[in-house]
Amino acid sequence: MCGAEPINCFPVLVNILSNTFLRLFNSTARIRVWNDPIHNLHNPSVGHEVFFICLTYMLNLAAGLPPLFAVSNMEDYKVKSI
C-alpha cells in the first residue's frame, strides 16, 4: 500500500484508519486521501518567477557589497590601522 518514499505512507495510513473507523460505525461513506506536495513545480511560470526573484536578490546584493568594502577600507585608513 505504501510507496518507497516515506512521504506517501502517512496519507495512506490516514486513509486506512479513517475508513476503518467509518466501517466500525456502520457508515457507507468513504474517505479518500491523496498526496500532492509539490504540485506547482509542474507549472513553468513558477520556475521563472523563482528565477527572477533570486536574480533580483543577487543583483541587489552584488550592487550593495562593494560600497561596504570601500567604506570599511576608508575607515581603516582614517584611523591608520593599516
Phi and psi restraints in degrees (range 20) as a CNS / XPLOR table:
assign (resid 1 and name C) (resid 2 and name N)
       (resid 2 and name CA) (resid 2 and name C) 1.0 -95.6 20.0 2
assign (resid 2 and name N) (resid 2 and name CA)
       (resid 2 and name C) (resid 3 and name N) 1.0 146.3 20.0 2
assign (resid 2 and name C) (resid 3 and name N)
       (resid 3 and name CA) (resid 3 and name C) 1.0 -78.8 20.0 2
assign (resid 3 and name N) (resid 3 and name CA)
       (resid 3 and name C) (resid 4 and name N) 1.0 -176.2 20.0 2
assign (resid 3 and name C) (resid 4 and name N)
       (resid 4 and name CA) (resid 4 and name C) 1.0 -73.7 20.0 2
assign (resid 4 and name N) (resid 4 and name CA)
       (resid 4 and name C) (resid 5 and name N) 1.0 -21.3 20.0 2
assign (resid 4 and name C) (resid 5 and name N)
       (resid 5 and name CA) (resid 5 and name C) 1.0 -90.7 20.0 2
assign (resid 5 and name N) (resid 5 and name CA)
       (resid 5 and name C) (resid 6 and name N) 1.0 134.9 20.0 2
assign (resid 5 and name C) (resid 6 and name N)
       (resid 6 and name CA) (resid 6 and name C) 1.0 -66.3 20.0 2
assign (resid 6 and name N) (resid 6 and name CA)
       (resid 6 and name C) (resid 7 and name N) 1.0 -22.1 20.0 2
assign (resid 6 and name C) (resid 7 and name N)
       (resid 7 and name CA) (resid 7 and name C) 1.0 -67.4 20.0 2
assign (resid 7 and name N) (resid 7 and name CA)
       (resid 7 and name C) (resid 8 and name N) 1.0 -22.1 20.0 2
assign (resid 7 and name C) (resid 8 and name N)
       (resid 8 and name CA) (resid 8 and name C) 1.0 -86.1 20.0 2
assign (resid 8 and name N) (resid 8 and name CA)
       (resid 8 and name C) (resid 9 and name N) 1.0 -17.1 20.0 2
assign (resid 8 and name C) (resid 9 and name N)
       (resid 9 and name CA) (resid 9 and name C) 1.0 -73.4 20.0 2
assign (resid 9 and name N) (resid 9 and name CA)
       (resid 9 and name C) (resid 10 and name N) 1.0 -36.2 20.0 2
assign (resid 9 and name C) (resid 10 and name N)
       (resid 10 and name CA) (resid 10 and name C) 1.0 -63.9 20.0 2
assign (resid 10 and name N) (resid 10 and name CA)
       (resid 10 and name C) (resid 11 and name N) 1.0 -46.9 20.0 2
assign (resid 10 and name C) (resid 11 and name N)
       (resid 11 and name CA) (resid 11 and name C) 1.0 -62.2 20.0 2
assign (resid 11 and name N) (resid 11 and name CA)
       (resid 11 and name C) (resid 12 and name N) 1.0 -35.0 20.0 2
assign (resid 11 and name C) (resid 12 and name N)
       (resid 12 and name CA) (resid 12 and name C) 1.0 -66.6 20.0 2
assign (resid 12 and name N) (resid 12 and name CA)
       (resid 12 and name C) (resid 13 and name N) 1.0 -42.3 20.0 2
assign (resid 12 and name C) (resid 13 and name N)
       (resid 13 and name CA) (resid 13 and name C) 1.0 -63.4 20.0 2
assign (resid 13 and name N) (resid 13 and name CA)
       (resid 13 and name C) (resid 14 and name N) 1.0 -42.3 20.0 2
assign (resid 13 and name C) (resid 14 and name N)
       (resid 14 and name CA) (resid 14 and name C) 1.0 -62.3 20.0 2
assign (resid 14 and name N) (resid 14 and name CA)
       (resid 14 and name C) (resid 15 and name N) 1.0 -40.6 20.0 2
assign (resid 14 and name C) (resid 15 and name N)
       (resid 15 and name CA) (resid 15 and name C) 1.0 -63.7 20.0 2
assign (resid 15 and name N) (resid 15 and name CA)
       (resid 15 and name C) (resid 16 and name N) 1.0 -45.2 20.0 2
assign (resid 15 and name C) (resid 16 and name N)
       (resid 16 and name CA) (resid 16 and name C) 1.0 -63.0 20.0 2
assign (resid 16 and name N) (resid 16 and name CA)
       (resid 16 and name C) (resid 17 and name N) 1.0 -46.9 20.0 2
assign (resid 16 and name C) (resid 17 and name N)
       (resid 17 and name CA) (resid 17 and name C) 1.0 -65.5 20.0 2
assign (resid 17 and name N) (resid 17 and name CA)
       (resid 17 and name C) (resid 18 and name N) 1.0 -41.8 20.0 2
assign (resid 17 and name C) (resid 18 and name N)
       (resid 18 and name CA) (resid 18 and name C) 1.0 -63.0 20.0 2
assign (resid 18 and name N) (resid 18 and name CA)
       (resid 18 and name C) (resid 19 and name N) 1.0 -46.1 20.0 2
assign (resid 18 and name C) (resid 19 and name N)
       (resid 19 and name CA) (resid 19 and name C) 1.0 -68.5 20.0 2
assign (resid 19 and name N) (resid 19 and name CA)
       (resid 19 and name C) (resid 20 and name N) 1.0 -31.9 20.0 2
assign (resid 19 and name C) (resid 20 and name N)
       (resid 20 and name CA) (resid 20 and name C) 1.0 -65.6 20.0 2
assign (resid 20 and name N) (resid 20 and name CA)
       (resid 20 and name C) (resid 21 and name N) 1.0 -44.6 20.0 2
assign (resid 20 and name C) (resid 21 and name N)
       (resid 21 and name CA) (resid 21 and name C) 1.0 -64.4 20.0 2
assign (resid 21 and name N) (resid 21 and name CA)
       (resid 21 and name C) (resid 22 and name N) 1.0 -36.9 20.0 2
assign (resid 21 and name C) (resid 22 and name N)
       (resid 22 and name CA) (resid 22 and name C) 1.0 -64.7 20.0 2
assign (resid 22 and name N) (resid 22 and name CA)
       (resid 22 and name C) (resid 23 and name N) 1.0 -39.5 20.0 2
assign (resid 22 and name C) (resid 23 and name N)
       (resid 23 and name CA) (resid 23 and name C) 1.0 -67.8 20.0 2
assign (resid 23 and name N) (resid 23 and name CA)
       (resid 23 and name C) (resid 24 and name N) 1.0 -34.3 20.0 2
assign (resid 23 and name C) (resid 24 and name N)
       (resid 24 and name CA) (resid 24 and name C) 1.0 -63.6 20.0 2
assign (resid 24 and name N) (resid 24 and name CA)
       (resid 24 and name C) (resid 25 and name N) 1.0 -32.1 20.0 2
assign (resid 24 and name C) (resid 25 and name N)
       (resid 25 and name CA) (resid 25 and name C) 1.0 -95.3 20.0 2
assign (resid 25 and name N) (resid 25 and name CA)
       (resid 25 and name C) (resid 26 and name N) 1.0 18.7 20.0 2
assign (resid 25 and name C) (resid 26 and name N)
       (resid 26 and name CA) (resid 26 and name C) 1.0 55.9 20.0 2
assign (resid 26 and name N) (resid 26 and name CA)
       (resid 26 and name C) (resid 27 and name N) 1.0 42.1 20.0 2
assign (resid 26 and name C) (resid 27 and name N)
       (resid 27 and name CA) (resid 27 and name C) 1.0 -97.4 20.0 2
assign (resid 27 and name N) (resid 27 and name CA)
       (resid 27 and name C) (resid 28 and name N) 1.0 147.8 20.0 2
assign (resid 27 and name C) (resid 28 and name N)
       (resid 28 and name CA) (resid 28 and name C) 1.0 -96.2 20.0 2
assign (resid 28 and name N) (resid 28 and name CA)
       (resid 28 and name C) (resid 29 and name N) 1.0 -6.0 20.0 2
assign (resid 28 and name C) (resid 29 and name N)
       (resid 29 and name CA) (resid 29 and name C) 1.0 -75.1 20.0 2
assign (resid 29 and name N) (resid 29 and name CA)
       (resid 29 and name C) (resid 30 and name N) 1.0 155.1 20.0 2
assign (resid 29 and name C) (resid 30 and name N)
       (resid 30 and name CA) (resid 30 and name C) 1.0 -131.0 20.0 2
assign (resid 30 and name N) (resid 30 and name CA)
       (resid 30 and name C) (resid 31 and name N) 1.0 150.1 20.0 2
assign (resid 30 and name C) (resid 31 and name N)
       (resid 31 and name CA) (resid 31 and name C) 1.0 -109.1 20.0 2
assign (resid 31 and name N) (resid 31 and name CA)
       (resid 31 and name C) (resid 32 and name N) 1.0 133.1 20.0 2
assign (resid 31 and name C) (resid 32 and name N)
       (resid 32 and name CA) (resid 32 and name C) 1.0 -112.6 20.0 2
assign (resid 32 and name N) (resid 32 and name CA)
       (resid 32 and name C) (resid 33 and name N) 1.0 127.8 20.0 2
assign (resid 32 and name C) (resid 33 and name N)
       (resid 33 and name CA) (resid 33 and name C) 1.0 -121.4 20.0 2
assign (resid 33 and name N) (resid 33 and name CA)
       (resid 33 and name C) (resid 34 and name N) 1.0 135.4 20.0 2
assign (resid 33 and name C) (resid 34 and name N)
       (resid 34 and name CA) (resid 34 and name C) 1.0 -135.2 20.0 2
assign (resid 34 and name N) (resid 34 and name CA)
       (resid 34 and name C) (resid 35 and name N) 1.0 162.9 20.0 2
assign (resid 34 and name C) (resid 35 and name N)
       (resid 35 and name CA) (resid 35 and name C) 1.0 -130.6 20.0 2
assign (resid 35 and name N) (resid 35 and name CA)
       (resid 35 and name C) (resid 36 and name N) 1.0 120.6 20.0 2
assign (resid 35 and name C) (resid 36 and name N)
       (resid 36 and name CA) (resid 36 and name C) 1.0 -141.8 20.0 2
assign (resid 36 and name N) (resid 36 and name CA)
       (resid 36 and name C) (resid 37 and name N) 1.0 76.6 20.0 2
assign (resid 36 and name C) (resid 37 and name N)
       (resid 37 and name CA) (resid 37 and name C) 1.0 -70.9 20.0 2
assign (resid 37 and name N) (resid 37 and name CA)
       (resid 37 and name C) (resid 38 and name N) 1.0 -31.0 20.0 2
assign (resid 37 and name C) (resid 38 and name N)
       (resid 38 and name CA) (resid 38 and name C) 1.0 -126.5 20.0 2
assign (resid 38 and name N) (resid 38 and name CA)
       (resid 38 and name C) (resid 39 and name N) 1.0 67.0 20.0 2
assign (resid 38 and name C) (resid 39 and name N)
       (resid 39 and name CA) (resid 39 and name C) 1.0 -82.0 20.0 2
assign (resid 39 and name N) (resid 39 and name CA)
       (resid 39 and name C) (resid 40 and name N) 1.0 -19.6 20.0 2
assign (resid 39 and name C) (resid 40 and name N)
       (resid 40 and name CA) (resid 40 and name C) 1.0 -79.7 20.0 2
assign (resid 40 and name N) (resid 40 and name CA)
       (resid 40 and name C) (resid 41 and name N) 1.0 -13.0 20.0 2
assign (resid 40 and name C) (resid 41 and name N)
       (resid 41 and name CA) (resid 41 and name C) 1.0 -71.5 20.0 2
assign (resid 41 and name N) (resid 41 and name CA)
       (resid 41 and name C) (resid 42 and name N) 1.0 -17.7 20.0 2
assign (resid 41 and name C) (resid 42 and name N)
       (resid 42 and name CA) (resid 42 and name C) 1.0 -76.7 20.0 2
assign (resid 42 and name N) (resid 42 and name CA)
       (resid 42 and name C) (resid 43 and name N) 1.0 -16.0 20.0 2
assign (resid 42 and name C) (resid 43 and name N)
       (resid 43 and name CA) (resid 43 and name C) 1.0 -87.3 20.0 2
assign (resid 43 and name N) (resid 43 and name CA)
       (resid 43 and name C) (resid 44 and name N) 1.0 116.7 20.0 2
assign (resid 43 and name C) (resid 44 and name N)
       (resid 44 and name CA) (resid 44 and name C) 1.0 -66.1 20.0 2
assign (resid 44 and name N) (resid 44 and name CA)
       (resid 44 and name C) (resid 45 and name N) 1.0 -24.6 20.0 2
assign (resid 44 and name C) (resid 45 and name N)
       (resid 45 and name CA) (resid 45 and name C) 1.0 -67.4 20.0 2
assign (resid 45 and name N) (resid 45 and name CA)
       (resid 45 and name C) (resid 46 and name N) 1.0 -29.6 20.0 2
assign (resid 45 and name C) (resid 46 and name N)
       (resid 46 and name CA) (resid 46 and name C) 1.0 -66.4 20.0 2
assign (resid 46 and name N) (resid 46 and name CA)
       (resid 46 and name C) (resid 47 and name N) 1.0 -40.7 20.0 2
assign (resid 46 and name C) (resid 47 and name N)
       (resid 47 and name CA) (resid 47 and name C) 1.0 -62.0 20.0 2
assign (resid 47 and name N) (resid 47 and name CA)
       (resid 47 and name C) (resid 48 and name N) 1.0 -39.7 20.0 2
assign (resid 47 and name C) (resid 48 and name N)
       (resid 48 and name CA) (resid 48 and name C) 1.0 -66.0 20.0 2
assign (resid 48 and name N) (resid 48 and name CA)
       (resid 48 and name C) (resid 49 and name N) 1.0 -40.5 20.0 2
assign (resid 48 and name C) (resid 49 and name N)
       (resid 49 and name CA) (resid 49 and name C) 1.0 -64.2 20.0 2
assign (resid 49 and name N) (resid 49 and name CA)
       (resid 49 and name C) (resid 50 and name N) 1.0 -44.2 20.0 2
assign (resid 49 and name C) (resid 50 and name N)
       (resid 50 and name CA) (resid 50 and name C) 1.0 -63.9 20.0 2
assign (resid 50 and name N) (resid 50 and name CA)
       (resid 50 and name C) (resid 51 and name N) 1.0 -40.5 20.0 2
assign (resid 50 and name C) (resid 51 and name N)
       (resid 51 and name CA) (resid 51 and name C) 1.0 -60.9 20.0 2
assign (resid 51 and name N) (resid 51 and name CA)
       (resid 51 and name C) (resid 52 and name N) 1.0 -47.0 20.0 2
assign (resid 51 and name C) (resid 52 and name N)
       (resid 52 and name CA) (resid 52 and name C) 1.0 -70.8 20.0 2
assign (resid 52 and name N) (resid 52 and name CA)
       (resid 52 and name C) (resid 53 and name N) 1.0 -31.7 20.0 2
assign (resid 52 and name C) (resid 53 and name N)
       (resid 53 and name CA) (resid 53 and name C) 1.0 -65.3 20.0 2
assign (resid 53 and name N) (resid 53 and name CA)
       (resid 53 and name C) (resid 54 and name N) 1.0 -45.5 20.0 2
assign (resid 53 and name C) (resid 54 and name N)
       (resid 54 and name CA) (resid 54 and name C) 1.0 -65.1 20.0 2
assign (resid 54 and name N) (resid 54 and name CA)
       (resid 54 and name C) (resid 55 and name N) 1.0 -40.3 20.0 2
assign (resid 54 and name C) (resid 55 and name N)
       (resid 55 and name CA) (resid 55 and name C) 1.0 -63.4 20.0 2
assign (resid 55 and name N) (resid 55 and name CA)
       (resid 55 and name C) (resid 56 and name N) 1.0 -43.7 20.0 2
assign (resid 55 and name C) (resid 56 and name N)
       (resid 56 and name CA) (resid 56 and name C) 1.0 -62.3 20.0 2
assign (resid 56 and name N) (resid 56 and name CA)
       (resid 56 and name C) (resid 57 and name N) 1.0 -43.2 20.0 2
assign (resid 56 and name C) (resid 57 and name N)
       (resid 57 and name CA) (resid 57 and name C) 1.0 -62.0 20.0 2
assign (resid 57 and name N) (resid 57 and name CA)
       (resid 57 and name C) (resid 58 and name N) 1.0 -45.4 20.0 2
assign (resid 57 and name C) (resid 58 and name N)
       (resid 58 and name CA) (resid 58 and name C) 1.0 -66.7 20.0 2
assign (resid 58 and name N) (resid 58 and name CA)
       (resid 58 and name C) (resid 59 and name N) 1.0 -38.0 20.0 2
assign (resid 58 and name C) (resid 59 and name N)
       (resid 59 and name CA) (resid 59 and name C) 1.0 -66.0 20.0 2
assign (resid 59 and name N) (resid 59 and name CA)
       (resid 59 and name C) (resid 60 and name N) 1.0 -40.5 20.0 2
assign (resid 59 and name C) (resid 60 and name N)
       (resid 60 and name CA) (resid 60 and name C) 1.0 -65.2 20.0 2
assign (resid 60 and name N) (resid 60 and name CA)
       (resid 60 and name C) (resid 61 and name N) 1.0 -38.9 20.0 2
assign (resid 60 and name C) (resid 61 and name N)
       (resid 61 and name CA) (resid 61 and name C) 1.0 -65.6 20.0 2
assign (resid 61 and name N) (resid 61 and name CA)
       (resid 61 and name C) (resid 62 and name N) 1.0 -43.6 20.0 2
assign (resid 61 and name C) (resid 62 and name N)
       (resid 62 and name CA) (resid 62 and name C) 1.0 -67.0 20.0 2
assign (resid 62 and name N) (resid 62 and name CA)
       (resid 62 and name C) (resid 63 and name N) 1.0 -31.7 20.0 2
assign (resid 62 and name C) (resid 63 and name N)
       (resid 63 and name CA) (resid 63 and name C) 1.0 -76.8 20.0 2
assign (resid 63 and name N) (resid 63 and name CA)
       (resid 63 and name C) (resid 64 and name N) 1.0 -25.9 20.0 2
assign (resid 63 and name C) (resid 64 and name N)
       (resid 64 and name CA) (resid 64 and name C) 1.0 -92.5 20.0 2
assign (resid 64 and name N) (resid 64 and name CA)
       (resid 64 and name C) (resid 65 and name N) 1.0 -20.8 20.0 2
assign (resid 64 and name C) (resid 65 and name N)
       (resid 65 and name CA) (resid 65 and name C) 1.0 -76.6 20.0 2
assign (resid 65 and name N) (resid 65 and name CA)
       (resid 65 and name C) (resid 66 and name N) 1.0 -42.9 20.0 2
assign (resid 65 and name C) (resid 66 and name N)
       (resid 66 and name CA) (resid 66 and name C) 1.0 -57.5 20.0 2
assign (resid 66 and name N) (resid 66 and name CA)
       (resid 66 and name C) (resid 67 and name N) 1.0 -42.2 20.0 2
assign (resid 66 and name C) (resid 67 and name N)
       (resid 67 and name CA) (resid 67 and name C) 1.0 -62.9 20.0 2
assign (resid 67 and name N) (resid 67 and name CA)
       (resid 67 and name C) (resid 68 and name N) 1.0 -32.3 20.0 2
assign (resid 67 and name C) (resid 68 and name N)
       (resid 68 and name CA) (resid 68 and name C) 1.0 -62.3 20.0 2
assign (resid 68 and name N) (resid 68 and name CA)
       (resid 68 and name C) (resid 69 and name N) 1.0 -44.0 20.0 2
assign (resid 68 and name C) (resid 69 and name N)
       (resid 69 and name CA) (resid 69 and name C) 1.0 -67.3 20.0 2
assign (resid 69 and name N) (resid 69 and name CA)
       (resid 69 and name C) (resid 70 and name N) 1.0 -37.8 20.0 2
assign (resid 69 and name C) (resid 70 and name N)
       (resid 70 and name CA) (resid 70 and name C) 1.0 -64.9 20.0 2
assign (resid 70 and name N) (resid 70 and name CA)
       (resid 70 and name C) (resid 71 and name N) 1.0 -42.9 20.0 2
assign (resid 70 and name C) (resid 71 and name N)
       (resid 71 and name CA) (resid 71 and name C) 1.0 -65.6 20.0 2
assign (resid 71 and name N) (resid 71 and name CA)
       (resid 71 and name C) (resid 72 and name N) 1.0 -40.4 20.0 2
assign (resid 71 and name C) (resid 72 and name N)
       (resid 72 and name CA) (resid 72 and name C) 1.0 -62.1 20.0 2
assign (resid 72 and name N) (resid 72 and name CA)
       (resid 72 and name C) (resid 73 and name N) 1.0 -43.6 20.0 2
assign (resid 72 and name C) (resid 73 and name N)
       (resid 73 and name CA) (resid 73 and name C) 1.0 -66.5 20.0 2
assign (resid 73 and name N) (resid 73 and name CA)
       (resid 73 and name C) (resid 74 and name N) 1.0 -36.3 20.0 2
assign (resid 73 and name C) (resid 74 and name N)
       (resid 74 and name CA) (resid 74 and name C) 1.0 -67.5 20.0 2
assign (resid 74 and name N) (resid 74 and name CA)
       (resid 74 and name C) (resid 75 and name N) 1.0 -38.5 20.0 2
assign (resid 74 and name C) (resid 75 and name N)
       (resid 75 and name CA) (resid 75 and name C) 1.0 -64.6 20.0 2
assign (resid 75 and name N) (resid 75 and name CA)
       (resid 75 and name C) (resid 76 and name N) 1.0 -39.8 20.0 2
assign (resid 75 and name C) (resid 76 and name N)
       (resid 76 and name CA) (resid 76 and name C) 1.0 -64.4 20.0 2
assign (resid 76 and name N) (resid 76 and name CA)
       (resid 76 and name C) (resid 77 and name N) 1.0 -38.1 20.0 2
assign (resid 76 and name C) (resid 77 and name N)
       (resid 77 and name CA) (resid 77 and name C) 1.0 -67.8 20.0 2
assign (resid 77 and name N) (resid 77 and name CA)
       (resid 77 and name C) (resid 78 and name N) 1.0 -38.6 20.0 2
assign (resid 77 and name C) (resid 78 and name N)
       (resid 78 and name CA) (resid 78 and name C) 1.0 -65.1 20.0 2
assign (resid 78 and name N) (resid 78 and name CA)
       (resid 78 and name C) (resid 79 and name N) 1.0 -39.0 20.0 2
assign (resid 78 and name C) (resid 79 and name N)
       (resid 79 and name CA) (resid 79 and name C) 1.0 -91.0 20.0 2
assign (resid 79 and name N) (resid 79 and name CA)
       (resid 79 and name C) (resid 80 and name N) 1.0 3.7 20.0 2
assign (resid 79 and name C) (resid 80 and name N)
       (resid 80 and name CA) (resid 80 and name C) 1.0 54.6 20.0 2
assign (resid 80 and name N) (resid 80 and name CA)
       (resid 80 and name C) (resid 81 and name N) 1.0 45.8 20.0 2
assign (resid 80 and name C) (resid 81 and name N)
       (resid 81 and name CA) (resid 81 and name C) 1.0 -87.9 20.0 2
assign (resid 81 and name N) (resid 81 and name CA)
       (resid 81 and name C) (resid 82 and name N) 1.0 -7.9 20.0 2
